[in-house]
Amino acid sequence: LDHRAMVAHTDTAVGKGVDAVVEKVCSDELPVHSLERELGDCARAVLVRREWLKRQPGVASAEAVGRVPHEGFDYDAVHGACAEMVFGYIPLPVGVAGPLLLNGKTYQVPLATVEGALIASTRRGCKAITAAGGASAAVLSQGMTRAPVIRFPSAIRAAAFAAWMHDPANLAVAQEQFATTTRFGRLTSCRVTVAGRYAYARFVCATGDAMGMNMVSKGVSAVLDFLSAGSFGDLELLGLSGNVCCDKKAAAVNWISGRGCSVVAEATIPGHVVESVLKTTVAAACELNVAKNLIGSAMAGALGGFNAHASNIVTALYLACGQDAAQNVESSQCITLLEPANGGADLHVSVTMPSIEVGTVGGGTILAPQRACLEMLGVAGAGQEAGSHARELATVVAGAVLAGELSLLAALSAGHLMRAHLAHNRKPAAP
């Protein structure tokens, strides 16, 4: 059945209405999940899907569907790349925190959030850092991971597979197979963890300026196909991801070995700036950081959560810049350290973040508003050197987290947190 021809016959233009098309969708003559393909018009598909949705069980208010905005959006860019079953979009307020002087360059950092006081607080941290002469940040390592789970007939065969992968000569063979699938990706290492008959091969790959999960998955699949056709015909691939990657879950493997970009950022804030801008003292900020971020997090059994609120800044920046927001789980792993400097007169602050997963090409970065935020930072698209824009974006993430940590710890140590939230995050409820 040629659905597109049928639709064209019954309702040839959006302006003539969508009722006839909606009826066909509701009667299952047209598949609602593939309206973009069937109608050949992504915007029209959204209109039809909205009317279909209003009639569906599980929708408490059809009028509410109509209040979700849908006009003025590039659905062609979304289709096949960012979302399915689209019936509109959710606007998020985007604010700016800055200026942030980082590695000698000034940034205005876009943050999308609905948490009042977050941007104001981060901006105060940026002010303190910039007044202090700026922060420095360095990328310690860069590499996206994928760890398939493979089952063998015996534990001995799983161990043999691990030994084979750990041989540098064999890794070179795997690298050749990986390279057949991509012009930009490169397999750099592989470490196999064995549990009985199960082997978890954690492949680490350079992915240029892409976050790179799809690139890595495709390359790893080629490696496993090659091995299963040769020396390891008895391997059984149970899943391309075996949770040792480890994606979108807090895990020690990312905390220890890193994933994406591992970044450290630091600044030394003069005592007079601590007092005039942050409204606290060096001693009070340091004392609180130990009690809260180190001891308190340890008592809570935190895994990479030795910080005040890194996830706040990471998530807001990810939403603004088209990153995978769910990866804030591991990307927000961070340890914040505050120490007196220069005989106690000044404050040294650092954040170490081993798994910041970002990209400046692909995914949500193709959407115009998100790309515009990347352009604000000067990191949109591919850099002249492979991976350079992704690395720079990762340092901006760490620098913004540094600012956010500094400001929140100052507010807490001075007793100002609730005052700020009452000023920025409380309005009478809408009638």
Steps between C-alpha positions, in 0.01 A plus 500: 500500500639838397405707804650819361294480184186429704561802722576724205169394345289571810671811635758663277590801711535586864292810448198287403504333842626178644179334616491241222860403567437484873212262442723271300760506779239427766369206296856366458496553124800728547775417752527786747869435568602558139285793394807702400587240238146426393397865458832629374456809718637506854305807613176352372579173673521689829160661441340163427665333798379776734139443395544123530648539847204702624277197437721244670440329834749609763473867405320665791445826316474544124521875554837452668638343183402816315696711747827325420657732239573369153537791259828650384712187546723319251352151508699395196816526711344295779372218281727199490751660735365630830151373589206286388121537530548876516194714575668826605787635702567629852654847524759538776631832628867549417711733708866589492769472764810706444734642417709195583872543433636151431837411348541863397171510307176665609174304478137583556357161596141419391297304758146367445321438825179549698680522835496858618826634651717245316617735225535796734713291735718360221543851362626615839756219494607609152540855627726386783712283270538775239586757765768262623668492158314198362499125531710236326375165370664202333367187331673200654365245252234464232327182386148361467441143614281206411512167685303213345417195710622179338437144619734208431456125547737510797676739733831385351388614154393835645846533656659410165301777334620749761861394450463534123353852524770613744780407257612821322541315171141380515375842600653627176291244311188617680590861420514417130151350511363794697646744245302341215180652642596866549718781369504680833508233770805314625524210744766588757479223760297212635486345844304179563336414832413132549224363723476123454396432141424868441747747353448876499730666249521874574608659171634856527479706183587845372191651334611844385253774588204263525387359832535184298283224646360394163842520338652280767217249494536455125876452524477255790242296308746467212773379736274237654379382157862453397587304814191280484591408142854407605669400823195543719219335311361383833433851631136586556420869502224551755492877474700777340490677837575294809489790748876517544508792254337652722234722341246707695566328831723595790788252490845466651646405161431851368615662824832314485569451130305790350256524210474779245727782616675486836554860612655687791439872559637735765520859616652695787263763637659787696366538852358845430296358208376217721373758745375769261342283227427167672416657838679233703848424628770262381487305826122463501484382137778245551350368822160449339645329193672237714196444720249493210665390178757261646376365833129541433524338155705214645239441771233491229698242301531735204649370175667795333273736690759690700362837397228748588288504183705427188199332339308829504749674275576198282132435426417866430794535263419168330140606436610833356770351276325193357675235704347173623348622826479148646878480494508753782505192726863415431600840361420656838737273691728755664720558801523859620801601708550826689826583675650813656776646283779749558512448873122494534444840340352362177283210389601225257205315345498212254259258341603166350245344265607168340207437266365808324324367189450771240498549125476799267373307198204264469212436736323804638774731376332499158204698638529872425456641855740249653754559226467873562598444864805306383581784261483741796777296659695475173487120485225417249575225250833330446821670609806538282666229706295183556329516836615853583150650522374214717799542730444874526133451577596251772728759659216755490280248679765455769559876525128568544479226763796660676308828511181333619678308774683806622186711523277239667762409760543868575124550538469197727796596716361852543140387550373675186357206303137523611500876461609463135237236423225707656607791280539309172294183525169589666196650333131468586342191345308559176121493545 
